Amino acid sequence: MGISDRVLRYLGSARNIAGSSLALLGVAAHFLGLAGAFWPVVVAGLYGVGALLAPPDRVRLTISPAEVETKRLRADLDALLRRIDRRFPDDVHAAVNALAEVVGDVLGRAEQLTSSPDQLHVVSQTIRSYLPSSLEAYANLPRGYALARRGDRRRSAHEELLAQIALLNTQMRKVADAIHRGDEQALRDQGRFLQGRFGGSDLDLSI
């Protein structure tokens, strides 16, 4: 691990947060005229006390099955994106990137996603089957053939590919909305619990 990584980890650690909080009290005492001429020593001492007394950060080495599965899916998605080359027009790249952004947001909710087998199946198939199959079929067509409409076809192969990607994007947004609705419901349930336990609140959670 590099020095910058160690610094970033320490800045976000419980020790630094506790030390900084006490140091701010020392600065406040200085402005109130309570720390005297040696206020820098007082501030440094308070920081040290806070950093020493703060509990160490919890070590988390285990990885949940949900994280394992979503990490695999994310790796597969990244590998697919790397394989999309200049054979695909710019608008196809843009459509795929937009879809990947939605899928990435869904994969970031590992526990919620894997708690719904149907949604997980749709996301998995989109990454590993639906999207690559559409892209592969298009890539195997001659460029001129892919862009031209032939006979009584309503749209070209290029337009067909964009339509299929748009359909996948719509489905992924439905999955994302379902996950967000679950988060919202959890927030409402917590609000009802808090209101029942502690009485009224200035925070209106009945959205």
GROMACS elastic network, one bead per residue, 0.5 to 0.9 nm:
[ bonds ]
;  ai    aj funct       b0    kb
    1     4     6  0.83038   500
    1     5     6  0.62255   500
    1     6     6  0.69464   500
    2     5     6  0.52631   500
    2     6     6  0.64822   500
    2     7     6  0.88004   500
    3     6     6  0.51148   500
    3     7     6  0.62212   500
    3     8     6  0.86704   500
    4     7     6  0.50330   500
    4     8     6  0.61561   500
    4     9     6  0.85700   500
    5     8     6  0.51149   500
    5     9     6  0.61168   500
    5    10     6  0.85903   500
    6     9     6  0.50914   500
    6    10     6  0.61570   500
    6    11     6  0.86024   500
    7    10     6  0.51462   500
    7    11     6  0.61312   500
    7    12     6  0.87692   500
    8    11     6  0.51155   500
    8    12     6  0.64776   500
    8    13     6  0.86774   500
    9    12     6  0.53906   500
    9    13     6  0.61716   500
   10    14     6  0.82177   500
   10    15     6  0.77203   500
   10    16     6  0.64858   500
   11    14     6  0.85452   500
   11    15     6  0.85639   500
   11    16     6  0.58487   500
   11    17     6  0.75113   500
   12    15     6  0.84642   500
   12    16     6  0.68655   500
   12    17     6  0.70337   500
   13    16     6  0.54777   500
   13    17     6  0.63653   500
   13    18     6  0.87065   500
   13    56     6  0.80727   500
   13    57     6  0.64915   500
   14    17     6  0.50963   500
   14    18     6  0.60034   500
   14    19     6  0.84158   500
   14    51     6  0.78357   500
   14    54     6  0.63333   500
   14    55     6  0.69142   500
   14    56     6  0.66690   500
   14    57     6  0.61078   500
   15    18     6  0.52571   500
   15    19     6  0.60137   500
   15    20     6  0.84430   500
   15    50     6  0.67788   500
   15    52     6  0.69729   500
   15    53     6  0.77768   500
   15    54     6  0.51687   500
   15    55     6  0.70794   500
   15    56     6  0.68952   500
   15    57     6  0.79906   500
   16    19     6  0.50691   500
   16    20     6  0.58953   500
   16    21     6  0.84262   500
   16    47     6  0.81245   500
   16    50     6  0.79072   500
   16    51     6  0.58842   500
   16    54     6  0.85432   500
   17    20     6  0.51790   500
   17    21     6  0.61153   500
   17    22     6  0.87831   500
   17    50     6  0.82651   500
   17    51     6  0.78266   500
   17    54     6  0.86709   500
   18    21     6  0.51488   500
   18    22     6  0.64316   500
   18    23     6  0.86042   500
   18    47     6  0.75641   500
   18    49     6  0.87067   500
   18    51     6  0.58793   500
   18    52     6  0.89038   500
   18    53     6  0.82346   500
   18    54     6  0.61408   500
   19    22     6  0.53341   500
   19    23     6  0.60748   500
   19    24     6  0.86652   500
   19    44     6  0.88727   500
   19    46     6  0.67429   500
   19    48     6  0.61099   500
   19    49     6  0.67396   500
   19    52     6  0.80254   500
   19    53     6  0.87410   500
   19    54     6  0.79441   500
   20    24     6  0.61330   500
   20    25     6  0.86969   500
   20    46     6  0.83826   500
   20    47     6  0.57700   500
   20    50     6  0.75304   500
   20    51     6  0.81615   500
   21    24     6  0.52423   500
   21    25     6  0.66353   500
   21    26     6  0.89810   500
   21    46     6  0.87677   500
   21    47     6  0.76069   500
   21    50     6  0.76967   500
   22    25     6  0.50402   500
   22    26     6  0.65085   500
   22    27     6  0.88875   500
   22    43     6  0.76856   500
   22    46     6  0.53848   500
   22    47     6  0.56793   500
   22    48     6  0.87892   500
   22    49     6  0.80035   500
   22    50     6  0.61158   500
   23    27     6  0.63899   500
   23    28     6  0.86756   500
   23    42     6  0.80853   500
   23    44     6  0.66640   500
   23    45     6  0.79060   500
   23    46     6  0.53006   500
   23    48     6  0.85388   500
   23    50     6  0.81745   500
   24    28     6  0.61379   500
   24    29     6  0.85007   500
   24    43     6  0.74251   500
   24    46     6  0.87331   500
   24    47     6  0.85198   500
   25    29     6  0.61057   500
   25    30     6  0.86283   500
   25    43     6  0.78120   500
   25    46     6  0.81729   500
   26    30     6  0.62824   500
   26    31     6  0.88594   500
   26    34     6  0.88806   500
   26    35     6  0.71934   500
   26    39     6  0.71382   500
   26    40     6  0.82933   500
   26    42     6  0.62488   500
   26    44     6  0.84125   500
   26    45     6  0.89232   500
   26    46     6  0.68244   500
   26    47     6  0.86848   500
   27    30     6  0.50470   500
   27    31     6  0.64914   500
   27    32     6  0.87006   500
   27    35     6  0.82693   500
   27    39     6  0.74579   500
   27    40     6  0.82176   500
   27    42     6  0.86002   500
   27    43     6  0.63882   500
   28    31     6  0.52125   500
   28    32     6  0.62392   500
   28    33     6  0.86689   500
   28    34     6  0.86542   500
   28    35     6  0.88281   500
   29    33     6  0.62003   500
   29    34     6  0.50454   500
   29    35     6  0.55395   500
   29    36     6  0.88239   500
   29    39     6  0.82072   500
   30    33     6  0.50285   500
   30    34     6  0.55870   500
   30    36     6  0.67496   500
   30    37     6  0.85651   500
   30    39     6  0.60115   500
   30    40     6  0.87881   500
   30    43     6  0.88785   500
   31    34     6  0.75606   500
   31    35     6  0.81785   500
   32    35     6  0.79244   500
   33    36     6  0.63551   500
   34    39     6  0.85768   500
   35    38     6  0.66825   500
   35    40     6  0.86933   500
   35    42     6  0.69661   500
   35    43     6  0.88439   500
   36    39     6  0.57486   500
   37    40     6  0.81016   500
   38    41     6  0.54895   500
   38    42     6  0.64814   500
   38    43     6  0.89033   500
   39    43     6  0.60571   500
   39    44     6  0.85072   500
   40    43     6  0.50664   500
   40    44     6  0.61188   500
   40    45     6  0.84245   500
   41    44     6  0.51039   500
   41    45     6  0.59177   500
   41    46     6  0.84771   500
   42    45     6  0.50299   500
   42    46     6  0.60671   500
   42    47     6  0.85386   500
   43    46     6  0.51753   500
   43    47     6  0.61916   500
   43    48     6  0.86513   500
   44    47     6  0.50883   500
   44    48     6  0.62220   500
   44    49     6  0.86844   500
   45    48     6  0.50634   500
   45    49     6  0.61837   500
   45    50     6  0.86327   500
   46    49     6  0.50453   500
   46    50     6  0.61490   500
   46    51     6  0.85308   500
   47    50     6  0.51868   500
   47    51     6  0.61010   500
   47    52     6  0.85701   500
   48    51     6  0.50941   500
   48    52     6  0.60573   500
   48    53     6  0.85194   500
   49    52     6  0.51951   500
   49    53     6  0.60436   500
   49    54     6  0.84262   500
   50    53     6  0.52870   500
   50    54     6  0.59047   500
   51    54     6  0.54780   500
   51    55     6  0.86121   500
   52    55     6  0.81312   500
   53    56     6  0.89571   500
   54    57     6  0.88700   500
   55    58     6  0.85818   500
   56    59     6  0.87586   500
   60    63     6  0.81646   500
   63    66     6  0.81456   500
   63    67     6  0.62981   500
   63    68     6  0.67633   500
   64    67     6  0.52529   500
   64    68     6  0.64045   500
   64    69     6  0.88584   500
   64   111     6  0.85127   500
   65    69     6  0.62651   500
   65    70     6  0.86771   500
   65   111     6  0.87868   500
   65   114     6  0.87391   500
   66    69     6  0.53238   500
   66    70     6  0.62273   500
   66    71     6  0.85028   500
   66   110     6  0.53291   500
   66   111     6  0.55382   500
   66   112     6  0.86695   500
   66   113     6  0.80055   500
   66   114     6  0.57852   500
   66   115     6  0.83754   500
   67    70     6  0.52070   500
   67    71     6  0.58827   500
   67    72     6  0.85088   500
   67   107     6  0.89155   500
   67   108     6  0.89646   500
   67   109     6  0.89896   500
   67   110     6  0.56724   500
   67   111     6  0.74321   500
   67   114     6  0.89193   500
   68    71     6  0.52770   500
   68    72     6  0.63922   500
   68    73     6  0.88411   500
   68   110     6  0.88424   500
   69    72     6  0.52073   500
   69    73     6  0.63513   500
   69    74     6  0.86997   500
   69   110     6  0.81038   500
   69   114     6  0.81805   500
   70    74     6  0.60166   500
   70    75     6  0.84897   500
   70   107     6  0.57184   500
   70   108     6  0.78571   500
   70   109     6  0.86732   500
   70   110     6  0.60404   500
   70   113     6  0.86222   500
   70   114     6  0.82660   500
   71    74     6  0.50225   500
   71    75     6  0.61107   500
   71    76     6  0.85833   500
   71   107     6  0.79930   500
   71   110     6  0.88133   500
   72    75     6  0.50777   500
   72    76     6  0.62161   500
   72    77     6  0.86200   500
   73    76     6  0.50349   500
   73    77     6  0.61337   500
   73    78     6  0.86195   500
   73   107     6  0.78276   500
   73   123     6  0.84785   500
   73   124     6  0.66858   500
   73   127     6  0.71388   500
   73   128     6  0.81258   500
   74    78     6  0.61259   500
   74    79     6  0.85250   500
   74   103     6  0.87067   500
   74   104     6  0.72393   500
   74   107     6  0.70682   500
   74   127     6  0.85994   500
   75    78     6  0.51323   500
   75    79     6  0.61281   500
   75    80     6  0.86208   500
   76    79     6  0.50686   500
   76    80     6  0.61998   500
   76    81     6  0.87079   500
   76   127     6  0.69808   500
   76   128     6  0.71271   500
   77    80     6  0.50993   500
   77    81     6  0.62602   500
   77    82     6  0.87199   500
   77   100     6  0.75725   500
   77   103     6  0.87540   500
   77   104     6  0.87029   500
   77   127     6  0.57949   500
   77   128     6  0.77678   500
   78    81     6  0.51234   500
   78    82     6  0.62884   500
   78    83     6  0.88319   500
   78   100     6  0.88356   500
   79    82     6  0.51919   500
   79    83     6  0.65125   500
   80    83     6  0.52032   500
   80    84     6  0.67732   500
   80   127     6  0.80119   500
   80   128     6  0.85863   500
   80   132     6  0.72782   500
   81    84     6  0.54616   500
   81    85     6  0.86942   500
   81    96     6  0.81137   500
   81    97     6  0.81045   500
   81   100     6  0.83935   500
   82    85     6  0.75691   500
   84    87     6  0.76824   500
   84    88     6  0.70589   500
   84    93     6  0.77739   500
   84   135     6  0.83371   500
   85    88     6  0.62515   500
   85    93     6  0.87770   500
   86    89     6  0.69368   500
   86    90     6  0.84662   500
   87   139     6  0.65315   500
   87   143     6  0.78962   500
   88    91     6  0.82130   500
   88    92     6  0.61240   500
   88    93     6  0.67373   500
   88   135     6  0.85476   500
   88   138     6  0.84194   500
   88   139     6  0.71676   500
   88   143     6  0.89413   500
   89    92     6  0.53943   500
   89    93     6  0.65341   500
   89    94     6  0.88610   500
   89   158     6  0.88079   500
   90    93     6  0.50322   500
   90    94     6  0.61726   500
   90    95     6  0.86224   500
   91    95     6  0.60995   500
   91    96     6  0.85620   500
   91   162     6  0.81422   500
   92    95     6  0.50478   500
   92    96     6  0.60929   500
   92    97     6  0.84863   500
   92   158     6  0.84100   500
   92   161     6  0.79291   500
   92   162     6  0.64993   500
   92   165     6  0.84433   500
   93    96     6  0.51925   500
   93    97     6  0.60766   500
   93    98     6  0.85766   500
   94    97     6  0.51387   500
   94    98     6  0.61604   500
   94    99     6  0.86336   500
   95    98     6  0.51479   500
   95    99     6  0.62469   500
   95   100     6  0.86083   500
   95   162     6  0.71390   500
   95   165     6  0.67212   500
   95   166     6  0.73621   500
   95   169     6  0.85959   500
   96    99     6  0.50387   500
   96   100     6  0.60426   500
   96   101     6  0.86070   500
   96   131     6  0.86677   500
   96   162     6  0.89172   500
   96   165     6  0.68745   500
   96   166     6  0.89118   500
   96   169     6  0.87514   500
   97   101     6  0.61585   500
   97   102     6  0.88012   500
   98   101     6  0.51732   500
   98   102     6  0.66396   500
   98   103     6  0.88213   500
   98   169     6  0.77978   500
   99   102     6  0.52868   500
   99   103     6  0.62517   500
   99   104     6  0.85595   500
   99   165     6  0.74205   500
   99   166     6  0.79669   500
   99   168     6  0.74606   500
   99   169     6  0.51813   500
   99   170     6  0.88069   500
   99   172     6  0.77417   500
   99   173     6  0.89740   500
  100   104     6  0.58832   500
  100   105     6  0.85399   500
  100   127     6  0.89620   500
  100   169     6  0.85759   500
  101   104     6  0.50404   500
  101   105     6  0.63227   500
  101   106     6  0.87756   500
  102   105     6  0.51775   500
  102   106     6  0.64198   500
  102   107     6  0.87600   500
  102   169     6  0.73683   500
  102   172     6  0.65753   500
  102   173     6  0.66843   500
  102   176     6  0.75498   500
  103   106     6  0.50473   500
  103   107     6  0.61552   500
  103   108     6  0.86296   500
  103   123     6  0.73387   500
  103   126     6  0.89971   500
  103   127     6  0.85469   500
  103   169     6  0.84214   500
  103   172     6  0.64457   500
  103   173     6  0.83221   500
  103   176     6  0.82269   500
  104   107     6  0.50218   500
  104   108     6  0.62299   500
  105   108     6  0.51397   500
  105   109     6  0.71352   500
  105   176     6  0.75471   500
  106   109     6  0.55587   500
  106   110     6  0.76414   500
  106   112     6  0.89092   500
  106   113     6  0.71087   500
  106   123     6  0.83821   500
  106   172     6  0.79390   500
  106   173     6  0.87193   500
  106   175     6  0.74518   500
  106   176     6  0.56845   500
  106   179     6  0.78231   500
  107   110     6  0.56767   500
  107   113     6  0.72190   500
  107   123     6  0.85357   500
  108   111     6  0.88467   500
  108   113     6  0.87353   500
  109   112     6  0.55412   500
  109   113     6  0.59637   500
  109   114     6  0.85570   500
  109   179     6  0.78426   500
  110   113     6  0.52272   500
  110   114     6  0.60756   500
  110   115     6  0.84759   500
  111   114     6  0.54144   500
  111   115     6  0.61175   500
  112   115     6  0.52850   500
  112   116     6  0.70610   500
  112   179     6  0.64226   500
  112   182     6  0.79863   500
  112   183     6  0.86016   500
  113   116     6  0.56999   500
  113   117     6  0.77721   500
  113   119     6  0.65605   500
  113   120     6  0.58258   500
  113   123     6  0.89493   500
  113   175     6  0.85318   500
  113   176     6  0.89917   500
  113   179     6  0.70911   500
  114   117     6  0.61259   500
  114   118     6  0.89275   500
  114   119     6  0.77494   500
  114   120     6  0.57425   500
  115   119     6  0.86431   500
  115   120     6  0.81186   500
  116   119     6  0.54672   500
  116   120     6  0.61953   500
  116   121     6  0.86341   500
  117   120     6  0.50125   500
  117   121     6  0.59865   500
  117   122     6  0.86576   500
  118   121     6  0.51325   500
  118   122     6  0.63958   500
  118   123     6  0.88143   500
  119   122     6  0.51548   500
  119   123     6  0.62839   500
  119   124     6  0.85453   500
  119   172     6  0.89852   500
  119   175     6  0.62970   500
  119   178     6  0.89927   500
  120   123     6  0.51762   500
  120   124     6  0.59867   500
  120   125     6  0.84882   500
  120   175     6  0.89547   500
  121   124     6  0.50653   500
  121   125     6  0.59801   500
  121   126     6  0.83962   500
  122   125     6  0.52191   500
  122   126     6  0.60153   500
  122   127     6  0.86807   500
  122   171     6  0.84132   500
  122   172     6  0.81467   500
  122   175     6  0.85210   500
  123   126     6  0.50997   500
  123   127     6  0.63390   500
  123   128     6  0.85834   500
  123   172     6  0.71886   500
  123   175     6  0.82807   500
  124   127     6  0.53403   500
  124   128     6  0.59651   500
  124   129     6  0.78735   500
  125   128     6  0.50848   500
  125   130     6  0.58789   500
  125   131     6  0.81644   500
  126   129     6  0.56540   500
  126   131     6  0.54643   500
  126   132     6  0.80085   500
  126   168     6  0.72134   500
  126   172     6  0.86253   500
  127   130     6  0.67273   500
  127   131     6  0.60449   500
  127   132     6  0.70995   500
  128   131     6  0.71485   500
  128   132     6  0.65766   500
  128   133     6  0.85041   500
  129   132     6  0.55770   500
  129   133     6  0.57386   500
  129   134     6  0.84972   500
  130   133     6  0.53894   500
  130   134     6  0.63773   500
  130   135     6  0.88150   500
  130   168     6  0.81576   500
  131   134     6  0.52940   500
  131   135     6  0.62441   500
  131   136     6  0.85437   500
  131   164     6  0.83098   500
  131   165     6  0.71439   500
  131   168     6  0.77673   500
  132   135     6  0.50686   500
  132   136     6  0.58497   500
  132   137     6  0.84822   500
  133   136     6  0.51013   500
  133   137     6  0.61384   500
  133   138     6  0.86452   500
  134   137     6  0.53470   500
  134   138     6  0.63801   500
  134   139     6  0.87069   500
  134   161     6  0.65536   500
  134   164     6  0.74122   500
  134   165     6  0.81406   500
  135   138     6  0.52043   500
  135   139     6  0.60592   500
  135   140     6  0.87231   500
  135   161     6  0.73415   500
  136   139     6  0.50640   500
  136   140     6  0.63048   500
  137   140     6  0.54703   500
  137   141     6  0.69845   500
  138   141     6  0.54720   500
  138   142     6  0.85746   500
  138   143     6  0.88727   500
  138   146     6  0.70761   500
  138   157     6  0.70104   500
  138   158     6  0.74292   500
  138   161     6  0.70425   500
  139   142     6  0.77781   500
  139   143     6  0.82496   500
  139   146     6  0.87733   500
  140   143     6  0.88675   500
  141   144     6  0.83586   500
  141   145     6  0.65985   500
  141   146     6  0.59692   500
  141   157     6  0.85880   500
  142   145     6  0.52647   500
  142   146     6  0.61527   500
  142   147     6  0.88334   500
  143   146     6  0.51163   500
  143   147     6  0.63807   500
  143   148     6  0.87873   500
  144   147     6  0.54141   500
  144   148     6  0.62793   500
  145   148     6  0.53840   500
  145   149     6  0.79091   500
  145   150     6  0.84803   500
  145   156     6  0.82611   500
  145   157     6  0.76947   500
  146   149     6  0.80696   500
  146   156     6  0.63198   500
  146   158     6  0.54036   500
  146   159     6  0.86299   500
  147   156     6  0.57685   500
  147   157     6  0.62900   500
  147   158     6  0.53798   500
  147   159     6  0.78097   500
  148   155     6  0.83726   500
  148   156     6  0.54713   500
  148   157     6  0.74744   500
  148   158     6  0.80841   500
  149   152     6  0.79666   500
  149   153     6  0.62925   500
  149   154     6  0.74138   500
  149   155     6  0.59539   500
  149   157     6  0.76252   500
  150   153     6  0.59021   500
  150   154     6  0.86598   500
  150   155     6  0.84396   500
  150   156     6  0.73412   500
  151   154     6  0.87335   500
  152   155     6  0.88170   500
  153   156     6  0.71367   500
  155   158     6  0.79038   500
  155   159     6  0.57182   500
  155   160     6  0.63797   500
  156   159     6  0.51184   500
  156   160     6  0.61098   500
  156   161     6  0.86594   500
  157   161     6  0.61513   500
  157   162     6  0.86764   500
  158   161     6  0.52306   500
  158   162     6  0.64402   500
  158   163     6  0.86978   500
  159   162     6  0.51414   500
  159   163     6  0.61546   500
  159   164     6  0.86802   500
  160   163     6  0.50287   500
  160   164     6  0.62381   500
  160   165     6  0.87130   500
  161   164     6  0.51020   500
  161   165     6  0.62517   500
  161   166     6  0.85659   500
  162   165     6  0.51249   500
  162   166     6  0.60863   500
  162   167     6  0.85782   500
  163   166     6  0.50259   500
  163   167     6  0.61771   500
  163   168     6  0.87350   500
  164   167     6  0.50209   500
  164   168     6  0.63313   500
  164   169     6  0.86122   500
  165   168     6  0.50867   500
  165   169     6  0.61258   500
  165   170     6  0.86551   500
  166   170     6  0.62012   500
  166   171     6  0.86758   500
  167   170     6  0.51238   500
  167   171     6  0.63458   500
  167   172     6  0.87134   500
  168   171     6  0.50708   500
  168   172     6  0.61384   500
  168   173     6  0.85767   500
  169   172     6  0.51112   500
  169   173     6  0.61700   500
  169   174     6  0.86781   500
  170   173     6  0.51383   500
  170   174     6  0.63824   500
  170   175     6  0.88786   500
  171   174     6  0.50570   500
  171   175     6  0.64845   500
  171   176     6  0.87592   500
  172   175     6  0.50140   500
  172   176     6  0.61960   500
  172   177     6  0.85690   500
  173   177     6  0.59958   500
  173   178     6  0.84817   500
  174   177     6  0.50348   500
  174   178     6  0.61706   500
  174   179     6  0.86848   500
  175   178     6  0.51010   500
  175   179     6  0.63468   500
  175   180     6  0.87094   500
  176   179     6  0.51292   500
  176   180     6  0.61916   500
  176   181     6  0.85647   500
  177   180     6  0.50100   500
  177   181     6  0.60109   500
  177   182     6  0.85162   500
  178   181     6  0.50553   500
  178   182     6  0.62646   500
  178   183     6  0.87778   500
  179   182     6  0.50401   500
  179   183     6  0.64089   500
  179   184     6  0.87284   500
  180   184     6  0.61481   500
  180   185     6  0.85266   500
  181   185     6  0.60395   500
  181   186     6  0.84932   500
  182   185     6  0.50454   500
  182   186     6  0.61645   500
  182   187     6  0.86405   500
  183   186     6  0.50382   500
  183   187     6  0.62719   500
  183   188     6  0.87208   500
  184   187     6  0.50096   500
  184   188     6  0.62488   500
  184   189     6  0.86167   500
  184   207     6  0.87300   500
  185   189     6  0.60837   500
  185   190     6  0.85125   500
  186   189     6  0.50503   500
  186   190     6  0.61404   500
  186   191     6  0.85531   500
  187   190     6  0.50835   500
  187   191     6  0.61366   500
  187   192     6  0.87169   500
  187   205     6  0.74447   500
  188   192     6  0.62430   500
  188   193     6  0.85815   500
  188   205     6  0.59683   500
  188   206     6  0.64045   500
  188   207     6  0.76965   500
  189   192     6  0.51736   500
  189   193     6  0.62110   500
  189   194     6  0.86904   500
  190   194     6  0.61442   500
  190   195     6  0.85343   500
  190   205     6  0.87344   500
  191   194     6  0.51535   500
  191   195     6  0.60469   500
  191   196     6  0.84374   500
  191   203     6  0.88338   500
  191   204     6  0.82976   500
  191   205     6  0.56534   500
  191   206     6  0.76667   500
  192   195     6  0.51214   500
  192   196     6  0.59887   500
  192   197     6  0.84711   500
  192   205     6  0.80113   500
  192   206     6  0.84314   500
  193   196     6  0.51593   500
  193   197     6  0.60797   500
  193   198     6  0.84539   500
  194   197     6  0.50399   500
  194   198     6  0.56799   500
  194   199     6  0.72271   500
  194   200     6  0.85733   500
  194   201     6  0.85175   500
  195   198     6  0.53848   500
  195   200     6  0.55996   500
  195   201     6  0.67632   500
  196   199     6  0.57038   500
  196   200     6  0.82160   500
  198   201     6  0.81857   500
  200   203     6  0.87103   500
  201   204     6  0.70644   500
  204   207     6  0.72821   500
